[in-house]
């Protein structure tokens, strides 16, 4: 059939390819699609981008992944691997091919698990198991640290090395448990309950990284409830930094890795304690010296005050008062004696002036009768033997009547 010259649209290859691109990229279904298939023709050039083909038994689809998205991959891609890829359909115009620009890849089956993860998360969140009000603080200086993890895994070695390096003072109790498979959930619940009977200060729930299937035991409802019901605060360090499990939401604190869980359990390290003790020692020494200086000044002040109220000072004061009284008494007595002496001298001089013997020195004499010792003051009394006393002695006279 000959095409008509007037009804057909004339387009260049570029125009047609651009039109197809617009049609594909304007389709919402094609811009947010999960595509399931098997990887083949995997290529990793030096640019960091990833190129591969997704295929099933009936078709194939070219795929590419930009470097920044490839850096976030949690799975190691290889040919023959069954995966689910999320992305958007684009057109590579130079070759006229369409392709899936992938931003996320997960092993096949993770999509179903992820939906179950979201269902359980919504249910438990509605019950309040993830509420921030339930979160308890992690003790700064734990004395006993409980660990729930595999007894033979690398996670345990990393945790023990970190605890030994950062805080060897803590006692460590291990409750080993499988961390993967159908036996893991009941064993993890039993391990948590066993540890809680031993009253640790904090519990580390940990395991290394893996796929969503590997980590599924930590999304098990029984394990999540056991974490939420734990008497001791729980630090959950499961997987790598980009891995999240329901136990992370139920725990009191999430750690990106098992090693980080051990670090968060020992926020105060042995070096911190040494530094803290040095600070406390310096402060204690300073406070002690200041206190001693204050007490010394207070003691000196009290000693001075005590001198004013002490019995010794009172006695000394009384001694001084007594000495003063003695001095004043002696002075008064001396003065009085002087006065009395002058008075006596005055009387003595008066007596001397009246003393008959003083008259004798001026030529007078005292005549007394021998018979009765009476002083002869009249001629009529002068008879018989008489004594005449003069200034230098006595002599007798005898007058006959």
C-alpha positions as CSV (number, residue, x, y, z in Angstrom):
1,X,0.0,0.0,0.0
2,X,1.4,3.4,-1.0
3,X,1.5,5.9,1.9
4,X,-0.4,9.1,1.3
5,X,1.7,12.3,1.0
6,X,-0.6,14.4,3.1
7,X,-1.7,12.4,6.2
8,X,1.6,11.1,7.5
9,X,3.9,13.1,10.0
10,X,7.4,13.5,8.8
11,X,9.9,13.3,11.7
12,X,13.7,12.9,12.0
13,X,15.1,10.0,14.0
14,X,16.0,12.4,16.8
15,X,12.5,13.9,16.8
16,X,10.8,10.5,16.9
17,X,13.1,9.2,19.6
18,X,12.5,12.3,21.7
19,X,8.7,11.9,21.2
20,X,9.0,8.3,22.4
21,X,11.0,9.4,25.3
22,X,8.4,12.0,26.3
23,X,5.6,9.4,26.1
24,X,7.5,6.9,28.3
25,X,8.8,9.4,30.9
26,X,5.3,11.0,31.2
27,X,3.8,7.6,32.2
28,X,3.5,7.5,36.0
29,X,3.5,3.7,36.1
30,X,6.8,3.6,34.2
31,X,8.4,6.2,36.5
32,X,7.9,4.3,39.7
33,X,8.2,0.6,38.9
34,X,9.6,-2.6,40.6
35,X,10.9,-5.0,38.0
36,X,11.7,-8.6,38.8
37,X,14.2,-10.6,36.9
38,X,17.6,-12.3,36.7
39,X,20.9,-10.3,36.3
40,X,23.0,-10.9,33.3
41,X,25.8,-9.0,31.4
42,X,26.8,-7.3,34.7
43,X,29.4,-4.5,34.0
44,X,31.1,-2.1,36.4
45,X,33.2,0.4,34.5
46,X,35.7,2.8,36.1
47,X,33.1,5.5,36.2
48,X,31.4,3.8,39.1
49,X,28.1,3.3,37.3
50,X,26.6,-0.2,36.9
51,X,25.2,-1.7,33.7
52,X,23.3,-5.0,33.5
53,X,20.4,-6.7,31.9
54,X,17.3,-8.0,33.7
55,X,15.7,-11.0,32.0
56,X,13.1,-13.7,32.4
57,X,12.3,-16.6,30.1
58,X,10.4,-14.3,27.6
59,X,12.1,-10.9,27.6
60,X,15.1,-8.8,28.7
61,X,15.5,-5.2,29.8
62,X,18.6,-3.1,29.8
63,X,19.3,-1.4,33.1
64,X,21.8,1.1,34.4
65,X,22.5,2.5,37.9
66,X,24.2,5.8,38.6
67,X,27.3,5.9,40.8
68,X,25.6,7.6,43.7
69,X,22.9,5.0,43.9
70,X,25.4,2.2,43.4
71,X,27.3,3.4,46.4
72,X,24.3,2.7,48.6
73,X,23.9,-0.9,47.5
74,X,23.6,-3.4,50.3
75,X,23.9,-6.5,48.1
76,X,26.8,-7.8,46.1
77,X,25.4,-8.1,42.5
78,X,26.5,-11.0,40.3
79,X,25.3,-12.6,37.1
80,X,22.4,-15.1,37.6
81,X,21.2,-13.4,40.7
82,X,17.4,-13.0,41.1
83,X,16.6,-9.5,42.2
84,X,13.8,-6.9,42.3
85,X,15.0,-3.5,40.9
86,X,13.2,-0.2,41.4
87,X,13.5,2.7,39.0
88,X,12.1,4.6,36.1
89,X,12.0,3.9,32.3
90,X,14.2,6.3,30.3
91,X,15.4,6.3,26.7
92,X,19.0,6.3,25.6
93,X,18.6,8.4,22.5
94,X,22.0,7.8,20.9
95,X,21.2,4.1,20.5
96,X,17.4,4.5,20.4
97,X,16.9,2.0,23.3
98,X,14.8,2.2,26.4
99,X,16.3,1.2,29.8
100,X,15.5,1.1,33.4
101,X,17.3,3.7,35.5
102,X,17.6,1.8,38.8
103,X,18.0,3.4,42.2
104,X,17.3,0.5,44.4
105,X,18.0,-3.3,44.2
106,X,17.1,-6.0,46.6
107,X,17.2,-9.8,46.4
108,X,14.0,-11.3,45.1
109,X,11.5,-11.9,47.9
110,X,12.5,-8.8,49.9
111,X,9.5,-7.0,48.6
112,X,7.1,-9.4,50.4
113,X,9.1,-9.3,53.5
114,X,9.2,-5.5,53.4
115,X,5.4,-5.3,53.2
116,X,5.2,-7.6,56.2
117,X,7.8,-5.3,57.9
118,X,5.5,-2.3,57.3
119,X,2.4,-4.2,58.5
120,X,4.1,-5.2,61.8
121,X,5.6,-1.8,62.3
122,X,2.2,-0.1,61.9
123,X,0.6,-2.5,64.3
124,X,3.2,-2.3,67.0
125,X,3.5,1.4,66.6
126,X,-0.2,1.8,67.2
127,X,0.2,-0.2,70.4
128,X,2.7,2.4,71.6
129,X,5.7,0.0,71.7
130,X,7.8,2.6,69.8
131,X,6.8,5.7,71.8
132,X,9.6,8.0,72.9
133,X,8.1,8.1,76.4
134,X,9.0,4.5,76.8
135,X,12.7,5.1,76.1
136,X,15.0,4.9,79.1
137,X,18.4,6.6,79.5
138,X,21.5,4.5,79.2
139,X,23.5,4.5,82.5
140,X,26.8,6.4,82.2
141,X,28.8,4.0,84.3
142,X,27.3,0.5,83.9
143,X,28.6,-2.1,86.3
144,X,27.1,-5.1,84.4
145,X,26.6,-5.3,80.6
146,X,24.5,-8.1,79.1
147,X,25.0,-9.2,75.5
148,X,22.6,-11.1,73.3
149,X,24.2,-12.3,70.1
150,X,25.8,-15.3,68.5
151,X,28.5,-16.9,70.6
152,X,30.7,-17.5,67.6
153,X,30.0,-14.4,65.4
154,X,32.3,-11.5,64.5
155,X,29.9,-9.2,66.2
156,X,30.7,-10.7,69.6
157,X,34.4,-10.2,69.1
158,X,34.0,-6.6,68.0
159,X,31.8,-5.9,71.0
160,X,34.2,-7.5,73.5
161,X,37.2,-5.8,72.0
162,X,35.5,-2.4,72.2
163,X,34.4,-3.0,75.8
164,X,37.8,-4.2,76.8
165,X,39.4,-1.1,75.2
166,X,37.0,1.5,76.4
167,X,35.6,0.3,79.8
168,X,37.2,-2.9,81.2
169,X,35.7,-2.2,84.7
170,X,32.3,-3.5,83.6
171,X,31.3,-7.2,84.2
172,X,30.1,-8.7,80.9
173,X,27.4,-11.4,80.8
174,X,26.8,-13.2,77.5
175,X,23.5,-14.9,76.7
176,X,24.3,-16.6,73.4
177,X,21.6,-17.2,70.8
178,X,21.3,-18.0,67.1
179,X,20.6,-14.7,65.2
180,X,19.3,-16.2,62.0
181,X,16.8,-18.8,61.0
182,X,13.5,-20.2,62.4
183,X,15.1,-21.1,65.7
184,X,16.4,-17.6,66.3
185,X,13.3,-15.7,67.5
186,X,12.4,-18.0,70.5
187,X,16.1,-18.3,71.4
188,X,16.5,-14.5,71.3
189,X,13.4,-14.1,73.6
190,X,14.8,-16.6,76.0
191,X,18.2,-14.9,76.1
192,X,16.7,-11.5,76.8
193,X,14.5,-13.0,79.7
194,X,17.5,-14.9,81.1
195,X,19.6,-11.7,81.2
196,X,16.9,-9.7,82.8
197,X,16.9,-12.2,85.7
198,X,20.5,-11.2,86.4
199,X,19.7,-7.5,86.6
200,X,22.3,-6.0,84.2
201,X,22.5,-2.2,83.9
202,X,22.2,-2.4,80.1
203,X,21.7,-5.1,77.4
204,X,23.3,-5.1,73.9
205,X,21.2,-6.9,71.3
206,X,23.5,-7.3,68.2
207,X,24.5,-9.1,65.1
208,X,26.4,-8.3,61.9
209,X,24.9,-7.2,58.6
210,X,23.0,-9.3,56.0
211,X,20.0,-9.3,53.8
212,X,16.5,-8.7,55.0
213,X,16.0,-12.4,55.3
214,X,19.1,-12.7,57.4
215,X,17.9,-10.0,59.8
216,X,14.3,-11.1,59.8
217,X,14.5,-12.6,63.3
218,X,14.9,-9.1,64.7
219,X,11.6,-8.2,63.0
220,X,9.8,-11.1,64.7
221,X,6.9,-9.8,66.8
222,X,8.0,-12.0,69.8
223,X,11.5,-10.6,69.8
224,X,10.2,-7.0,69.4
225,X,7.9,-7.4,72.4
226,X,10.7,-9.0,74.5
227,X,12.8,-6.0,73.8
228,X,10.0,-3.6,74.7
229,X,9.3,-5.6,78.0
230,X,13.0,-5.7,79.1
231,X,13.6,-4.4,82.6
232,X,17.0,-3.3,81.6
233,X,17.5,-0.7,78.9
234,X,18.3,-2.2,75.5
235,X,20.8,-0.9,72.9
236,X,20.0,-2.6,69.5
237,X,23.0,-2.8,67.1
238,X,21.8,-5.1,64.3
239,X,23.3,-5.0,60.8
240,X,25.0,-2.1,59.2
241,X,24.2,1.6,59.3
242,X,21.6,1.4,56.6
243,X,19.8,-1.6,58.1
244,X,16.7,-1.0,60.2
245,X,14.8,-3.7,62.1
246,X,11.7,-3.4,64.3
247,X,13.9,-4.1,67.3
248,X,15.6,-0.8,66.6
249,X,12.3,1.0,67.1
250,X,11.5,-0.9,70.3
251,X,14.9,-0.6,71.9
252,X,15.8,2.3,74.1
253,X,18.6,3.3,71.8
254,X,19.6,2.2,68.2
255,X,23.2,1.8,67.2
256,X,24.2,1.5,63.5
257,X,26.6,-1.4,64.2
258,X,27.5,-3.9,67.0
259,X,30.7,-2.0,67.6
260,X,28.7,1.3,67.9
261,X,26.4,-0.4,70.4
262,X,29.3,-1.2,72.6
263,X,30.5,2.4,72.3
264,X,27.1,3.8,73.2
265,X,27.0,1.5,76.2
266,X,30.3,2.9,77.4
267,X,29.9,6.6,76.7
268,X,32.2,7.3,79.7
269,X,35.5,5.5,78.9
270,X,38.4,4.5,81.3
271,X,40.4,7.5,80.0
272,X,37.4,9.7,80.7
273,X,37.3,8.4,84.3
274,X,41.1,9.0,84.7
275,X,40.6,12.6,83.5
276,X,37.6,13.0,85.6
277,X,39.4,11.7,88.7
278,X,42.3,14.1,87.9
279,X,39.8,17.0,87.8
280,X,38.1,15.8,91.0
281,X,41.5,15.4,92.7
282,X,42.5,18.9,91.7
283,X,39.2,20.3,92.8
284,X,39.3,18.4,96.1
285,X,42.9,19.5,96.7
286,X,41.9,23.1,96.0
287,X,38.7,22.9,98.2
288,X,40.7,21.2,101.0
289,X,43.4,23.9,100.9
290,X,40.8,26.6,100.9
291,X,38.9,24.9,103.7
292,X,42.1,24.5,105.7
293,X,42.9,28.2,105.2
294,X,39.4,29.2,106.2
295,X,39.5,27.0,109.3
296,X,43.0,28.3,110.2
297,X,41.7,31.9,109.9
298,X,38.6,30.9,111.9
299,X,40.8,29.2,114.6
300,X,43.0,32.3,114.8
301,X,39.9,34.5,115.2
302,X,38.5,32.2,117.8
303,X,41.8,32.1,119.6
304,X,41.9,35.9,119.8
305,X,38.2,36.0,120.9
306,X,38.9,33.2,123.4
307,X,41.7,35.3,125.0
308,X,39.1,37.9,125.9
309,X,36.8,35.3,127.6
310,X,39.2,32.7,128.8
311,X,39.6,32.1,132.5
312,X,43.4,32.6,132.1
313,X,42.8,36.1,130.8
314,X,40.3,36.8,133.6
315,X,42.8,35.5,136.2
316,X,45.5,37.7,134.6
317,X,43.1,40.6,134.7
318,X,42.3,39.8,138.3
319,X,46.0,39.6,139.1
320,X,46.5,43.0,137.5
321,X,43.6,44.4,139.4
322,X,45.0,42.8,142.6
323,X,48.4,44.3,141.8
324,X,46.7,47.6,141.3
325,X,44.8,47.3,144.5
326,X,48.0,46.3,146.3
327,X,49.9,49.3,144.8
328,X,47.1,51.6,145.7
329,X,46.7,50.1,149.1
330,X,50.5,50.4,149.7
331,X,50.4,53.9,148.4
332,X,47.4,54.8,150.6
333,X,49.0,53.1,153.6
334,X,52.3,54.9,153.0
335,X,50.5,58.1,152.6
336,X,48.5,57.5,155.8
337,X,51.7,56.5,157.6
338,X,53.3,59.6,156.5
339,X,50.4,61.7,157.7
340,X,50.4,59.8,161.0
341,X,54.1,60.2,161.3
342,X,53.8,63.9,160.7
343,X,51.0,64.0,163.2
344,X,53.0,62.0,165.8
345,X,56.0,64.2,165.2
346,X,53.8,67.2,165.8
347,X,52.4,65.7,169.0
348,X,56.0,64.6,170.0
349,X,57.2,68.1,169.5
350,X,54.3,69.4,171.5
351,X,55.0,66.8,174.2
352,X,58.6,67.7,174.2
353,X,57.7,71.3,174.6
354,X,55.6,70.3,177.6
355,X,58.0,67.6,178.9
356,X,59.3,68.6,182.3
357,X,62.6,67.1,181.5
358,X,63.0,69.6,178.8
359,X,62.8,72.3,181.4
360,X,65.6,70.7,183.4
361,X,68.0,71.4,180.5
362,X,67.3,75.0,181.0
363,X,68.4,74.9,184.7
364,X,65.2,73.8,186.4
365,X,65.0,70.8,188.7
366,X,62.2,68.4,189.8
367,X,62.1,67.6,193.5
368,X,60.2,64.6,194.7
369,X,59.7,63.2,198.1
370,X,61.2,59.9,198.7
371,X,58.5,58.7,201.0
372,X,55.7,59.0,198.4
373,X,57.3,60.2,195.2
374,X,55.1,63.3,195.2
375,X,56.5,66.3,193.4
376,X,57.4,69.2,195.7
377,X,55.8,72.2,194.2
378,X,55.5,74.3,197.4
379,X,57.8,75.1,200.3
380,X,55.4,73.5,202.7
381,X,55.8,70.2,201.0
382,X,59.6,70.2,201.2
383,X,60.6,68.1,204.3
384,X,62.5,65.0,204.9
385,X,64.5,63.1,202.3
386,X,63.9,64.3,198.8
387,X,65.3,63.6,195.3
388,X,66.4,66.4,193.1
389,X,66.4,65.6,189.4
390,X,68.4,67.8,187.1
391,X,69.2,67.5,183.4
392,X,72.1,65.0,183.9
393,X,70.9,63.0,186.8
394,X,69.5,62.9,190.4
395,X,70.8,63.6,193.9
396,X,69.2,63.5,197.3
397,X,68.8,66.3,199.9
398,X,67.4,66.2,203.4
399,X,65.6,69.0,204.9
400,X,64.6,69.0,208.5
401,X,61.4,70.6,209.4
